[in-house]
Amino acid sequence: MAKMRKKADLPHKICACCGRPFAWRRKWARDWDAVKYCSDRCRNEARNGT
């Protein structure tokens, strides 16, 4: 079994919409390089231009 990591040890990025930092998630493992937004809300706001 894989060893657990602390959240502080995971990679972080800054959200392109709100500017807040967010950490790596398992569901983003395949496309971490393409992730720009911290949430669906930020992604939708950026898409709608508000």
PDBQT receptor file of N, H, CA, C and O in Angstrom, charges set to zero:
ATOM      1  N   MET A   1       0.840  -1.177   0.000  1.00  0.00    +0.000 N 
ATOM      2  CA  MET A   1       0.000   0.000   0.000  1.00  0.00    +0.000 C 
ATOM      3  C   MET A   1       0.893   1.251   0.000  1.00  0.00    +0.000 C 
ATOM      4  O   MET A   1       1.951   1.271   0.628  1.00  0.00    +0.000 OA
ATOM      5  N   ALA A   2       0.453   2.273  -0.703  1.00  0.00    +0.000 N 
ATOM      6  H   ALA A   2      -0.407   2.256  -1.214  1.00  0.00    +0.000 HD
ATOM      7  CA  ALA A   2       1.215   3.508  -0.807  1.00  0.00    +0.000 C 
ATOM      8  C   ALA A   2       1.219   4.264   0.520  1.00  0.00    +0.000 C 
ATOM      9  O   ALA A   2       0.266   4.205   1.297  1.00  0.00    +0.000 OA
ATOM     10  N   LYS A   3       2.305   4.967   0.750  1.00  0.00    +0.000 N 
ATOM     11  H   LYS A   3       3.079   5.015   0.119  1.00  0.00    +0.000 HD
ATOM     12  CA  LYS A   3       2.437   5.742   1.967  1.00  0.00    +0.000 C 
ATOM     13  C   LYS A   3       1.618   7.032   1.845  1.00  0.00    +0.000 C 
ATOM     14  O   LYS A   3       1.605   7.663   0.788  1.00  0.00    +0.000 OA
ATOM     15  N   MET A   4       0.943   7.414   2.915  1.00  0.00    +0.000 N 
ATOM     16  H   MET A   4       0.954   6.901   3.773  1.00  0.00    +0.000 HD
ATOM     17  CA  MET A   4       0.119   8.618   2.910  1.00  0.00    +0.000 C 
ATOM     18  C   MET A   4       1.015   9.862   2.874  1.00  0.00    +0.000 C 
ATOM     19  O   MET A   4       2.099   9.884   3.458  1.00  0.00    +0.000 OA
ATOM     20  N   ARG A   5       0.539  10.881   2.182  1.00  0.00    +0.000 N 
ATOM     21  H   ARG A   5      -0.342  10.863   1.708  1.00  0.00    +0.000 HD
ATOM     22  CA  ARG A   5       1.237  12.161   2.127  1.00  0.00    +0.000 C 
ATOM     23  C   ARG A   5       0.426  13.210   2.871  1.00  0.00    +0.000 C 
ATOM     24  O   ARG A   5      -0.801  13.139   2.933  1.00  0.00    +0.000 OA
ATOM     25  N   LYS A   6       1.112  14.157   3.418  1.00  0.00    +0.000 N 
ATOM     26  H   LYS A   6       2.109  14.215   3.368  1.00  0.00    +0.000 HD
ATOM     27  CA  LYS A   6       0.438  15.283   4.044  1.00  0.00    +0.000 C 
ATOM     28  C   LYS A   6       0.010  16.248   2.952  1.00  0.00    +0.000 C 
ATOM     29  O   LYS A   6       0.651  16.325   1.903  1.00  0.00    +0.000 OA
ATOM     30  N   LYS A   7      -1.058  16.979   3.187  1.00  0.00    +0.000 N 
ATOM     31  H   LYS A   7      -1.578  16.917   4.039  1.00  0.00    +0.000 HD
ATOM     32  CA  LYS A   7      -1.559  17.914   2.187  1.00  0.00    +0.000 C 
ATOM     33  C   LYS A   7      -0.514  18.981   1.861  1.00  0.00    +0.000 C 
ATOM     34  O   LYS A   7      -0.458  19.464   0.730  1.00  0.00    +0.000 OA
ATOM     35  N   ALA A   8       0.298  19.348   2.822  1.00  0.00    +0.000 N 
ATOM     36  H   ALA A   8       0.253  18.956   3.741  1.00  0.00    +0.000 HD
ATOM     37  CA  ALA A   8       1.332  20.353   2.594  1.00  0.00    +0.000 C 
ATOM     38  C   ALA A   8       2.404  19.859   1.622  1.00  0.00    +0.000 C 
ATOM     39  O   ALA A   8       3.092  20.668   1.000  1.00  0.00    +0.000 OA
ATOM     40  N   ASP A   9       2.551  18.543   1.487  1.00  0.00    +0.000 N 
ATOM     41  H   ASP A   9       1.992  17.886   1.992  1.00  0.00    +0.000 HD
ATOM     42  CA  ASP A   9       3.557  17.982   0.587  1.00  0.00    +0.000 C 
ATOM     43  C   ASP A   9       3.067  17.853  -0.846  1.00  0.00    +0.000 C 
ATOM     44  O   ASP A   9       3.862  17.564  -1.740  1.00  0.00    +0.000 OA
ATOM     45  N   LEU A  10       1.776  18.061  -1.084  1.00  0.00    +0.000 N 
ATOM     46  H   LEU A  10       1.130  18.296  -0.357  1.00  0.00    +0.000 HD
ATOM     47  CA  LEU A  10       1.225  17.934  -2.429  1.00  0.00    +0.000 C 
ATOM     48  C   LEU A  10       1.507  19.195  -3.243  1.00  0.00    +0.000 C 
ATOM     49  O   LEU A  10       1.685  20.273  -2.676  1.00  0.00    +0.000 OA
ATOM     50  N   PRO A  11       1.550  19.062  -4.590  1.00  0.00    +0.000 N 
ATOM     51  CA  PRO A  11       1.771  20.257  -5.416  1.00  0.00    +0.000 C 
ATOM     52  C   PRO A  11       0.599  21.224  -5.322  1.00  0.00    +0.000 C 
ATOM     53  O   PRO A  11      -0.546  20.810  -5.140  1.00  0.00    +0.000 OA
ATOM     54  N   HIS A  12       0.891  22.500  -5.446  1.00  0.00    +0.000 N 
ATOM     55  H   HIS A  12       1.821  22.836  -5.594  1.00  0.00    +0.000 HD
ATOM     56  CA  HIS A  12      -0.122  23.553  -5.381  1.00  0.00    +0.000 C 
ATOM     57  C   HIS A  12      -0.078  24.392  -6.640  1.00  0.00    +0.000 C 
ATOM     58  O   HIS A  12       0.957  24.479  -7.301  1.00  0.00    +0.000 OA
ATOM     59  N   LYS A  13      -1.202  25.012  -6.973  1.00  0.00    +0.000 N 
ATOM     60  H   LYS A  13      -2.043  24.941  -6.436  1.00  0.00    +0.000 HD
ATOM     61  CA  LYS A  13      -1.305  25.981  -8.058  1.00  0.00    +0.000 C 
ATOM     62  C   LYS A  13      -2.159  27.144  -7.571  1.00  0.00    +0.000 C 
ATOM     63  O   LYS A  13      -2.808  27.061  -6.529  1.00  0.00    +0.000 OA
ATOM     64  N   ILE A  14      -2.147  28.231  -8.343  1.00  0.00    +0.000 N 
ATOM     65  H   ILE A  14      -1.620  28.298  -9.190  1.00  0.00    +0.000 HD
ATOM     66  CA  ILE A  14      -2.985  29.394  -8.067  1.00  0.00    +0.000 C 
ATOM     67  C   ILE A  14      -4.114  29.401  -9.093  1.00  0.00    +0.000 C 
ATOM     68  O   ILE A  14      -3.868  29.247 -10.289  1.00  0.00    +0.000 OA
ATOM     69  N   CYS A  15      -5.337  29.577  -8.631  1.00  0.00    +0.000 N 
ATOM     70  H   CYS A  15      -5.536  29.702  -7.660  1.00  0.00    +0.000 HD
ATOM     71  CA  CYS A  15      -6.506  29.591  -9.503  1.00  0.00    +0.000 C 
ATOM     72  C   CYS A  15      -6.442  30.800 -10.441  1.00  0.00    +0.000 C 
ATOM     73  O   CYS A  15      -6.141  31.911 -10.007  1.00  0.00    +0.000 OA
ATOM     74  N   ALA A  16      -6.726  30.578 -11.729  1.00  0.00    +0.000 N 
ATOM     75  H   ALA A  16      -6.970  29.675 -12.083  1.00  0.00    +0.000 HD
ATOM     76  CA  ALA A  16      -6.681  31.648 -12.723  1.00  0.00    +0.000 C 
ATOM     77  C   ALA A  16      -7.826  32.634 -12.566  1.00  0.00    +0.000 C 
ATOM     78  O   ALA A  16      -7.741  33.755 -13.068  1.00  0.00    +0.000 OA
ATOM     79  N   CYS A  17      -8.893  32.244 -11.881  1.00  0.00    +0.000 N 
ATOM     80  H   CYS A  17      -8.962  31.334 -11.473  1.00  0.00    +0.000 HD
ATOM     81  CA  CYS A  17     -10.063  33.107 -11.731  1.00  0.00    +0.000 C 
ATOM     82  C   CYS A  17     -10.026  33.891 -10.414  1.00  0.00    +0.000 C 
ATOM     83  O   CYS A  17     -10.073  35.121 -10.420  1.00  0.00    +0.000 OA
ATOM     84  N   CYS A  18      -9.945  33.187  -9.307  1.00  0.00    +0.000 N 
ATOM     85  H   CYS A  18      -9.907  32.188  -9.303  1.00  0.00    +0.000 HD
ATOM     86  CA  CYS A  18     -10.056  33.847  -7.996  1.00  0.00    +0.000 C 
ATOM     87  C   CYS A  18      -8.706  34.157  -7.349  1.00  0.00    +0.000 C 
ATOM     88  O   CYS A  18      -8.643  34.954  -6.413  1.00  0.00    +0.000 OA
ATOM     89  N   GLY A  19      -7.628  33.542  -7.832  1.00  0.00    +0.000 N 
ATOM     90  H   GLY A  19      -7.678  32.894  -8.592  1.00  0.00    +0.000 HD
ATOM     91  CA  GLY A  19      -6.302  33.817  -7.292  1.00  0.00    +0.000 C 
ATOM     92  C   GLY A  19      -5.956  33.078  -6.024  1.00  0.00    +0.000 C 
ATOM     93  O   GLY A  19      -4.908  33.334  -5.432  1.00  0.00    +0.000 OA
ATOM     94  N   ARG A  20      -6.814  32.160  -5.585  1.00  0.00    +0.000 N 
ATOM     95  H   ARG A  20      -7.665  31.952  -6.066  1.00  0.00    +0.000 HD
ATOM     96  CA  ARG A  20      -6.540  31.391  -4.369  1.00  0.00    +0.000 C 
ATOM     97  C   ARG A  20      -5.699  30.158  -4.700  1.00  0.00    +0.000 C 
ATOM     98  O   ARG A  20      -5.805  29.611  -5.797  1.00  0.00    +0.000 OA
ATOM     99  N   PRO A  21      -4.869  29.722  -3.763  1.00  0.00    +0.000 N 
ATOM    100  CA  PRO A  21      -4.097  28.502  -3.983  1.00  0.00    +0.000 C 
ATOM    101  C   PRO A  21      -4.974  27.264  -3.800  1.00  0.00    +0.000 C 
ATOM    102  O   PRO A  21      -5.877  27.248  -2.963  1.00  0.00    +0.000 OA
ATOM    103  N   PHE A  22      -4.694  26.227  -4.594  1.00  0.00    +0.000 N 
ATOM    104  H   PHE A  22      -3.960  26.240  -5.274  1.00  0.00    +0.000 HD
ATOM    105  CA  PHE A  22      -5.392  24.956  -4.414  1.00  0.00    +0.000 C 
ATOM    106  C   PHE A  22      -4.410  23.813  -4.616  1.00  0.00    +0.000 C 
ATOM    107  O   PHE A  22      -3.428  23.944  -5.347  1.00  0.00    +0.000 OA
ATOM    108  N   ALA A  23      -4.685  22.696  -3.960  1.00  0.00    +0.000 N 
ATOM    109  H   ALA A  23      -5.482  22.591  -3.366  1.00  0.00    +0.000 HD
ATOM    110  CA  ALA A  23      -3.768  21.561  -3.947  1.00  0.00    +0.000 C 
ATOM    111  C   ALA A  23      -4.206  20.486  -4.933  1.00  0.00    +0.000 C 
ATOM    112  O   ALA A  23      -5.359  20.438  -5.361  1.00  0.00    +0.000 OA
ATOM    113  N   TRP A  24      -3.260  19.636  -5.279  1.00  0.00    +0.000 N 
ATOM    114  H   TRP A  24      -2.323  19.675  -4.932  1.00  0.00    +0.000 HD
ATOM    115  CA  TRP A  24      -3.477  18.496  -6.162  1.00  0.00    +0.000 C 
ATOM    116  C   TRP A  24      -4.558  17.589  -5.588  1.00  0.00    +0.000 C 
ATOM    117  O   TRP A  24      -4.631  17.383  -4.376  1.00  0.00    +0.000 OA
ATOM    118  N   ARG A  25      -5.392  17.052  -6.464  1.00  0.00    +0.000 N 
ATOM    119  H   ARG A  25      -5.333  17.219  -7.449  1.00  0.00    +0.000 HD
ATOM    120  CA  ARG A  25      -6.403  16.067  -6.074  1.00  0.00    +0.000 C 
ATOM    121  C   ARG A  25      -6.242  14.831  -6.926  1.00  0.00    +0.000 C 
ATOM    122  O   ARG A  25      -5.765  14.903  -8.059  1.00  0.00    +0.000 OA
ATOM    123  N   ARG A  26      -6.639  13.699  -6.383  1.00  0.00    +0.000 N 
ATOM    124  H   ARG A  26      -7.026  13.640  -5.463  1.00  0.00    +0.000 HD
ATOM    125  CA  ARG A  26      -6.484  12.440  -7.094  1.00  0.00    +0.000 C 
ATOM    126  C   ARG A  26      -7.218  12.441  -8.432  1.00  0.00    +0.000 C 
ATOM    127  O   ARG A  26      -6.725  11.867  -9.403  1.00  0.00    +0.000 OA
ATOM    128  N   LYS A  27      -8.395  13.081  -8.501  1.00  0.00    +0.000 N 
ATOM    129  H   LYS A  27      -8.796  13.548  -7.712  1.00  0.00    +0.000 HD
ATOM    130  CA  LYS A  27      -9.149  13.079  -9.749  1.00  0.00    +0.000 C 
ATOM    131  C   LYS A  27      -8.469  13.912 -10.838  1.00  0.00    +0.000 C 
ATOM    132  O   LYS A  27      -8.795  13.774 -12.017  1.00  0.00    +0.000 OA
ATOM    133  N   TRP A  28      -7.522  14.777 -10.446  1.00  0.00    +0.000 N 
ATOM    134  H   TRP A  28      -7.257  14.888  -9.488  1.00  0.00    +0.000 HD
ATOM    135  CA  TRP A  28      -6.779  15.574 -11.423  1.00  0.00    +0.000 C 
ATOM    136  C   TRP A  28      -5.445  14.928 -11.786  1.00  0.00    +0.000 C 
ATOM    137  O   TRP A  28      -4.645  15.555 -12.481  1.00  0.00    +0.000 OA
ATOM    138  N   ALA A  29      -5.178  13.721 -11.350  1.00  0.00    +0.000 N 
ATOM    139  H   ALA A  29      -5.828  13.212 -10.786  1.00  0.00    +0.000 HD
ATOM    140  CA  ALA A  29      -3.873  13.091 -11.536  1.00  0.00    +0.000 C 
ATOM    141  C   ALA A  29      -3.488  12.965 -13.014  1.00  0.00    +0.000 C 
ATOM    142  O   ALA A  29      -2.325  13.164 -13.366  1.00  0.00    +0.000 OA
ATOM    143  N   ARG A  30      -4.439  12.640 -13.869  1.00  0.00    +0.000 N 
ATOM    144  H   ARG A  30      -5.384  12.479 -13.584  1.00  0.00    +0.000 HD
ATOM    145  CA  ARG A  30      -4.130  12.443 -15.291  1.00  0.00    +0.000 C 
ATOM    146  C   ARG A  30      -3.835  13.743 -16.015  1.00  0.00    +0.000 C 
ATOM    147  O   ARG A  30      -3.021  13.759 -16.938  1.00  0.00    +0.000 OA
ATOM    148  N   ASP A  31      -4.480  14.837 -15.618  1.00  0.00    +0.000 N 
ATOM    149  H   ASP A  31      -5.142  14.824 -14.869  1.00  0.00    +0.000 HD
ATOM    150  CA  ASP A  31      -4.316  16.089 -16.354  1.00  0.00    +0.000 C 
ATOM    151  C   ASP A  31      -3.981  17.273 -15.448  1.00  0.00    +0.000 C 
ATOM    152  O   ASP A  31      -4.516  18.366 -15.634  1.00  0.00    +0.000 OA
ATOM    153  N   TRP A  32      -3.111  17.063 -14.482  1.00  0.00    +0.000 N 
ATOM    154  H   TRP A  32      -2.676  16.175 -14.331  1.00  0.00    +0.000 HD
ATOM    155  CA  TRP A  32      -2.737  18.117 -13.545  1.00  0.00    +0.000 C 
ATOM    156  C   TRP A  32      -2.145  19.329 -14.280  1.00  0.00    +0.000 C 
ATOM    157  O   TRP A  32      -2.355  20.465 -13.856  1.00  0.00    +0.000 OA
ATOM    158  N   ASP A  33      -1.414  19.104 -15.366  1.00  0.00    +0.000 N 
ATOM    159  H   ASP A  33      -1.243  18.181 -15.711  1.00  0.00    +0.000 HD
ATOM    160  CA  ASP A  33      -0.811  20.209 -16.100  1.00  0.00    +0.000 C 
ATOM    161  C   ASP A  33      -1.856  21.102 -16.757  1.00  0.00    +0.000 C 
ATOM    162  O   ASP A  33      -1.596  22.285 -16.979  1.00  0.00    +0.000 OA
ATOM    163  N   ALA A  34      -3.028  20.564 -17.072  1.00  0.00    +0.000 N 
ATOM    164  H   ALA A  34      -3.239  19.603 -16.892  1.00  0.00    +0.000 HD
ATOM    165  CA  ALA A  34      -4.080  21.328 -17.748  1.00  0.00    +0.000 C 
ATOM    166  C   ALA A  34      -5.052  21.996 -16.774  1.00  0.00    +0.000 C 
ATOM    167  O   ALA A  34      -5.867  22.815 -17.198  1.00  0.00    +0.000 OA
ATOM    168  N   VAL A  35      -4.988  21.672 -15.494  1.00  0.00    +0.000 N 
ATOM    169  H   VAL A  35      -4.325  21.007 -15.150  1.00  0.00    +0.000 HD
ATOM    170  CA  VAL A  35      -5.922  22.234 -14.514  1.00  0.00    +0.000 C 
ATOM    171  C   VAL A  35      -5.561  23.689 -14.251  1.00  0.00    +0.000 C 
ATOM    172  O   VAL A  35      -4.417  23.996 -13.917  1.00  0.00    +0.000 OA
ATOM    173  N   LYS A  36      -6.550  24.603 -14.403  1.00  0.00    +0.000 N 
ATOM    174  H   LYS A  36      -7.480  24.354 -14.675  1.00  0.00    +0.000 HD
ATOM    175  CA  LYS A  36      -6.327  26.028 -14.188  1.00  0.00    +0.000 C 
ATOM    176  C   LYS A  36      -7.171  26.589 -13.058  1.00  0.00    +0.000 C 
ATOM    177  O   LYS A  36      -6.787  27.574 -12.427  1.00  0.00    +0.000 OA
ATOM    178  N   TYR A  37      -8.322  25.971 -12.796  1.00  0.00    +0.000 N 
ATOM    179  H   TYR A  37      -8.634  25.172 -13.309  1.00  0.00    +0.000 HD
ATOM    180  CA  TYR A  37      -9.288  26.532 -11.863  1.00  0.00    +0.000 C 
ATOM    181  C   TYR A  37      -9.474  25.612 -10.662  1.00  0.00    +0.000 C 
ATOM    182  O   TYR A  37      -9.351  24.392 -10.774  1.00  0.00    +0.000 OA
ATOM    183  N   CYS A  38      -9.773  26.219  -9.506  1.00  0.00    +0.000 N 
ATOM    184  H   CYS A  38      -9.872  27.210  -9.416  1.00  0.00    +0.000 HD
ATOM    185  CA  CYS A  38      -9.897  25.459  -8.270  1.00  0.00    +0.000 C 
ATOM    186  C   CYS A  38     -11.249  24.763  -8.139  1.00  0.00    +0.000 C 
ATOM    187  O   CYS A  38     -11.378  23.809  -7.373  1.00  0.00    +0.000 OA
ATOM    188  N   SER A  39     -12.260  25.229  -8.878  1.00  0.00    +0.000 N 
ATOM    189  H   SER A  39     -12.155  26.004  -9.501  1.00  0.00    +0.000 HD
ATOM    190  CA  SER A  39     -13.597  24.666  -8.712  1.00  0.00    +0.000 C 
ATOM    191  C   SER A  39     -14.412  24.835  -9.989  1.00  0.00    +0.000 C 
ATOM    192  O   SER A  39     -14.010  25.539 -10.914  1.00  0.00    +0.000 OA
ATOM    193  N   ASP A  40     -15.555  24.180 -10.017  1.00  0.00    +0.000 N 
ATOM    194  H   ASP A  40     -15.882  23.608  -9.265  1.00  0.00    +0.000 HD
ATOM    195  CA  ASP A  40     -16.480  24.335 -11.144  1.00  0.00    +0.000 C 
ATOM    196  C   ASP A  40     -17.005  25.766 -11.203  1.00  0.00    +0.000 C 
ATOM    197  O   ASP A  40     -17.222  26.305 -12.288  1.00  0.00    +0.000 OA
ATOM    198  N   ARG A  41     -17.205  26.368 -10.060  1.00  0.00    +0.000 N 
ATOM    199  H   ARG A  41     -17.028  25.929  -9.179  1.00  0.00    +0.000 HD
ATOM    200  CA  ARG A  41     -17.697  27.749 -10.020  1.00  0.00    +0.000 C 
ATOM    201  C   ARG A  41     -16.726  28.699 -10.722  1.00  0.00    +0.000 C 
ATOM    202  O   ARG A  41     -17.147  29.527 -11.530  1.00  0.00    +0.000 OA
ATOM    203  N   CYS A  42     -15.437  28.586 -10.423  1.00  0.00    +0.000 N 
ATOM    204  H   CYS A  42     -15.095  27.914  -9.767  1.00  0.00    +0.000 HD
ATOM    205  CA  CYS A  42     -14.438  29.445 -11.072  1.00  0.00    +0.000 C 
ATOM    206  C   CYS A  42     -14.351  29.153 -12.564  1.00  0.00    +0.000 C 
ATOM    207  O   CYS A  42     -14.226  30.074 -13.372  1.00  0.00    +0.000 OA
ATOM    208  N   ARG A  43     -14.415  27.890 -12.930  1.00  0.00    +0.000 N 
ATOM    209  H   ARG A  43     -14.516  27.142 -12.274  1.00  0.00    +0.000 HD
ATOM    210  CA  ARG A  43     -14.357  27.525 -14.352  1.00  0.00    +0.000 C 
ATOM    211  C   ARG A  43     -15.533  28.112 -15.100  1.00  0.00    +0.000 C 
ATOM    212  O   ARG A  43     -15.362  28.623 -16.207  1.00  0.00    +0.000 OA
ATOM    213  N   ASN A  44     -16.730  28.053 -14.521  1.00  0.00    +0.000 N 
ATOM    214  H   ASN A  44     -16.869  27.638 -13.622  1.00  0.00    +0.000 HD
ATOM    215  CA  ASN A  44     -17.921  28.601 -15.159  1.00  0.00    +0.000 C 
ATOM    216  C   ASN A  44     -17.878  30.127 -15.236  1.00  0.00    +0.000 C 
ATOM    217  O   ASN A  44     -18.292  30.708 -16.240  1.00  0.00    +0.000 OA
ATOM    218  N   GLU A  45     -17.383  30.772 -14.190  1.00  0.00    +0.000 N 
ATOM    219  H   GLU A  45     -17.047  30.300 -13.375  1.00  0.00    +0.000 HD
ATOM    220  CA  GLU A  45     -17.265  32.232 -14.211  1.00  0.00    +0.000 C 
ATOM    221  C   GLU A  45     -16.295  32.693 -15.286  1.00  0.00    +0.000 C 
ATOM    222  O   GLU A  45     -16.545  33.689 -15.964  1.00  0.00    +0.000 OA
ATOM    223  N   ALA A  46     -15.198  31.981 -15.443  1.00  0.00    +0.000 N 
ATOM    224  H   ALA A  46     -14.995  31.172 -14.892  1.00  0.00    +0.000 HD
ATOM    225  CA  ALA A  46     -14.220  32.345 -16.465  1.00  0.00    +0.000 C 
ATOM    226  C   ALA A  46     -14.795  32.143 -17.862  1.00  0.00    +0.000 C 
ATOM    227  O   ALA A  46     -14.530  32.929 -18.771  1.00  0.00    +0.000 OA
ATOM    228  N   ARG A  47     -15.571  31.101 -18.023  1.00  0.00    +0.000 N 
ATOM    229  H   ARG A  47     -15.786  30.462 -17.285  1.00  0.00    +0.000 HD
ATOM    230  CA  ARG A  47     -16.187  30.808 -19.310  1.00  0.00    +0.000 C 
ATOM    231  C   ARG A  47     -17.235  31.855 -19.679  1.00  0.00    +0.000 C 
ATOM    232  O   ARG A  47     -17.345  32.238 -20.844  1.00  0.00    +0.000 OA
ATOM    233  N   ASN A  48     -18.004  32.319 -18.698  1.00  0.00    +0.000 N 
ATOM    234  H   ASN A  48     -17.914  32.008 -17.751  1.00  0.00    +0.000 HD
ATOM    235  CA  ASN A  48     -19.051  33.302 -18.945  1.00  0.00    +0.000 C 
ATOM    236  C   ASN A  48     -18.538  34.734 -18.969  1.00  0.00    +0.000 C 
ATOM    237  O   ASN A  48     -19.259  35.641 -19.383  1.00  0.00    +0.000 OA
ATOM    238  N   GLY A  49     -17.315  34.947 -18.537  1.00  0.00    +0.000 N 
ATOM    239  H   GLY A  49     -16.729  34.210 -18.200  1.00  0.00    +0.000 HD
ATOM    240  CA  GLY A  49     -16.722  36.275 -18.589  1.00  0.00    +0.000 C 
ATOM    241  C   GLY A  49     -17.180  37.234 -17.526  1.00  0.00    +0.000 C 
ATOM    242  O   GLY A  49     -17.094  38.446 -17.721  1.00  0.00    +0.000 OA
ATOM    243  N   THR A  50     -17.663  36.739 -16.409  1.00  0.00    +0.000 N 
ATOM    244  H   THR A  50     -17.732  35.754 -16.250  1.00  0.00    +0.000 HD
ATOM    245  CA  THR A  50     -18.128  37.632 -15.343  1.00  0.00    +0.000 C 
ATOM    246  C   THR A  50     -17.101  37.767 -14.248  1.00  0.00    +0.000 C 
ATOM    247  O   THR A  50     -17.330  38.482 -13.272  1.00  0.00    +0.000 OA
TER     248      THR A  50
